[in-house]
Amino acid sequence: MGSSALILLLICGAGFAGAGIVLSFLLAKSSKNAQKGETYECGIETTGTSWIQFNVGYYLFALIFLIFDVELVFMYPWATVVKEVGIPALIEIIVFMFILFMGLLYAWRKGALEWK
């Protein structure tokens, strides 16, 4: 039952997603006009091209945020079972936090957290 259940799950998932896309094309109202293709910027008409170069610092800051956001996703299950698992879980989370702290320290030293 192991691999056949996984294959059935993948087929059902793909079928469910595909059915939703097909139904949205069949049932949703659509209108095609030039205004729909324009860039929307807070209700203000855009001037110039919308393909401009952004500072890479925004992306670095977002990636650092995601790293620490994912850290919280790992820490919640750890916190729920720490009493059952004991000292090995404590050592593992200390190593995990140390690695993340070193990453934060590296980003800080490289200036990724400073707005220029």
Number of C-alpha atoms within 10 A of each C-alpha: 5 6 8 9 10 11 11 11 12 12 12 12 12 12 12 11 11 12 12 12 11 10 10 11 11 10 8 8 7 8 7 7 8 7 8 9 8 11 14 12 9 7 7 8 10 12 7 7 7 11 6 7 6 8 10 9 15 12 12 15 16 10 12 15 12 12 14 14 11 10 14 12 10 13 13 10 10 16 12 10 11 14 11 8 11 10 11 10 16 15 11 12 17 12 12 14 14 12 12 15 13 11 14 17 12 12 16 12 11 10 13 18 15 11 9 7
